[in-house]
Amino acid sequence: MHGTGKSAVSKRFVLGTARKLGELLRRDLRGLELVALMIDGVHFADHVVLTAIGIDREGAKHPLGLREGATENASACRALLSDLIERGLNPERAILVVLDGAKALHKAVREVFGERALIHRCHAHKKRNVLEALPQRLRGAVHTAMNQAYATRDAKRAQRLLTNLAHRLESAYPSAAASVREGLEETLTVMRLHLPKSLERVLSSTHLIENLFSRVREVARRVKRWQGGMMILRWTAAGVLEAERHLRKVAGFQSIPKLSAALRAHDAAINRRRGVDNRQQAA
């Protein structure tokens, strides 16, 4: 009887996780009809993994792609989106895109999807950015004020409340006030769609991605030493594919037809406008 050496086990595991990574990154996306795309950069060990998850018309969640690099990294953002398009994601159909708010990621989405993308800024990231610009003693009150604004489910009222909050912070904490105002309208994109509360809550943040990574971290909890970004991507892919087997439909999925209708209306408005533009150019 001969035992199996640690190096042999390690090599087999490397090959196995490499296959998992390849499986995830080569998925054909042409058959997916997505209504929403969520993108966020998740800290994992000493790296950031840029992650994309799609939600289809039935409310099912689909891990779409991974890229090592932060959402502030313009080249990583463009590479991730370009890869999704190359594998079949249709950039000529309206889609709700939920982002963490990084300018590089926002720019990349606009470059790839143009006006077809309805961009929504994650509430959790926005609140975090504002609170980090404030002293500890004020964070609780400001956090409550922002929660109350987002809970109104009335975009005009929420914008008014957040604008007033920024005005109150302006004199003593101008950085926090600027953070409240920056991208304010895009934090209300989902609210303007007038979706039922349960679905609106799901689409207002990128929590789905963080929840997915809780399973990834569980799979990788015994790793003591990370040897670079490729190892992290391999383990991430293995964890994502393991978690995918247990993914449920998003809360409020019964109301997705209402989101689909809003996206079709957005497409129709763009097509009408482009038709007018084309006729004007021809004239």
N, C-alpha and C positions, 0 to 999 in steps of 0.2 A: 504494500500500500504506500502510495506516495502522496504527500500533502500538496496542495496548490499554494504556490508562493504568493506573497503580497503583491509583487510586481505583476504577476500574471493576472490576478484579480483586478488590479488597477488598470492594466491595459485593456481588459475586456470592458470595464466600466467606461473608460474613455471612449472606446469605440461605440458602446451602446448609447451614451449620451450624445455623441457626435451624430449618430443616426437620428436620434430624436430631434436634434437641432435642425438637421437637414430636412427632416419630414415637415417640421413646422414652417421653415423658410421657403419650401418649394410648393406649398399648397396652392392648388389652382383656385382662384377666387372668381372665376368667370360665372359660376352658377349662383353666386350669392347676390341677393337683392337686399342691400343694406339700407336701413333708414337712419342709422346713427353710427358714428365712428368716434371712439374715445382714444385720446393719445396723452400719455403722461410719462414722465421720467421718474423711475422708482430707484431710490438708493438701495444698493445691494452690495454688502461688504464695502470696499473702497471705491466702487464704481457706480455709475448710473446706467440703468437699462431703459432705453426708450421703448415703450410698449404700445401696441395698437390692438384694440378690441372692437369688433363690430357687433351690431345688433341688427338682426334681420326682421322681416315683416311679421314673423311669427313670435318675435320676442326672444329668440334664442341668441346666446352670446357665442361669439366666434373669436378666439385668439388668432390674430392675423399676422403679426410680425414683431420682431425684436431687433434692436440695434443698440450696440454699446455706445453711449454718448448722451449728454444732457440735452434737454429741450432748448437750452440756450446755444447749443452747437448747431449753427445753420446747416453745415454740410451733412451732419447726421440726420437732421430732420428731413432734408430734401432726399437723402438716400433712402430713408424708410418709406416715404410717400412714393417715390419713384418705383421702389420695389413692389409696392402694393399695386400700382397701376400696371406694371409689367406683368404681374401675375393675374391680371384680369379685372381689378376693381375699376368700375366705370366712372370716370371723372366728369362725364357729360350729363349726369343725372343729379338732381338736387339731393343733398344729404346734410344732416345735422352733425356738426363736428364739435365735440366737447374737448376743450384744451385746458392746460394748466395756466395759460396766460403768458407764457414766454414769447417775446417778440419774434425770435427767430422761427419758432414753430408756427406762429400766426402767419408770418410772411410766407413760409413754405407752403402752408395750406392754400393761401391765396394764389400762389404761383401755380399750384397743381390743379386746384378745383375752380379757381376764379370766383365769379359771383354765384356759382352753383352751391357753394358751401354756406350754410347758415352756421356761423361760428358762435359758440357759447363759451363763456369763460367760467371755469369751475368756481363755485361759491367757496369751497373749502380753501382753495389756494388764495383767492382774493382776501378772505378774512385773515388768513395767516400773514399775508404780506402787509396788511394794514396794521395788525397787532404788533408785528415785529418793529414797527416804527414808533411805538408808544411805550411809555414807562409801565411797569407792571401794575401800578395802582389804577390805571385807566383801562386796562385791557378788558376786564370783565364787563364794564358798562358799554364799551364800544362794541364788543362782541355781541352783547344782547341787542343793541340798537341795529346792528347789521342783520342779525337773525330775524328781528321783527320786520325789517324792511323786506327781506326775501320771503317771509311767511305771508305777506299780504296777498300774494297771487294776483296783484294788480300792477302791471308794469309802470303805469304813470305815477301811481302813488309810491311805489317802491323807489322810483327814480327821484321823486321829490324828497322822500325821507333821507336817502343817501346823499343827495346834494346838500340838504340842510346839515347833515352830520359833517360833511367835508367843510362846510362854512364854519361850523363851531370849532373845528380842529385847526382851521387855517392859521390863526395868529400864533398859537403856542406850538403847534406840531405840523408845520407845513408839509413835511414829507409824508406823514400819515394822510393828510388831506389830499395830497396829490395822488397817493395810492388809491384812495377811495374813488377819485374821479377817473383815473386811468382805466380805460376800457369799460367804464360803468355800463354803457348801453349793452355791451355784449354779455354782461352778467345777467341780463334780463331777456335774452333771446328766447329761452325755453318758456319763460313766463308769457311772452307775447303769443305763443302758439295756443294758449288756452287749453292745455291738456288737463285731464283729471289729476288730482293731487298725487296719487301714488306713482304715476308715470313721470310727472313733473319732478318729483323728488329724486327719482333714479337718474334722470337726464341732467340734473342741475350740477352734478359733480362727477369727478373721475373715481369715485369710491370703488367702482367695479374692479378697476385695475389693482388698487391696493388690496382689496379682498382676495383677488387672484394670487397676489404675491404672498399673502399669509400662508397659502398652501406651499408655494415655492420655498419659503423660508423653513417650513416644517420639514420638507423633503431634504433640505440642505443643512439641517441643524447640527449634524455631527461633523461637518467640515470645519477644521481648525485653521487651515492655511489655504488661502486662495492664491492661485498662481496665474494671475492675469485675467484680462477681459474675456478671452475665449473660454476659459474654464467656467467663468460666471455665466456666459451665454449657454454653455452646454447644460449646466445644472438648472438654469432658468427654464430652458426648453423642456427638460425632463419633468420639472415641477409643474409647468403650465399644462403639459399634455396629461399628466396625472390628474390635475385639478379639473381639466376639461371634462373628464368622464363623469364628474359629479355636478356640473354646472346646470342650474335651473333657468327657466325663462325669467326675464326681468319682472319685477313687481309692476302690476298695471299693464301687462302685455296685451290684455283684452282691448285696450284703448289705442294700440298702435295704428289701427286704420285711420284714426283721426290725425296722427302725425303724418302718415302716408299722404293723406289728402292735402295737408298743409304743404308738403314737399312738392306735390304735383302742381299746386297753385303757384308755388314759387317758380317752378320750371316754366309754367305757362306764361307767367308775367315776363320772365327773361326772354322767352321765345317771341312774344308779342313785341317787346321792346327792340329786339334784334331785327325783327321783320320790318319795323318802322325805320330803323337805322339803315338796313339794306336798301329799302326803297328810296330813302333820301340820298344815299350814295349813288344809286342808279340814275336818279334824276339829275 
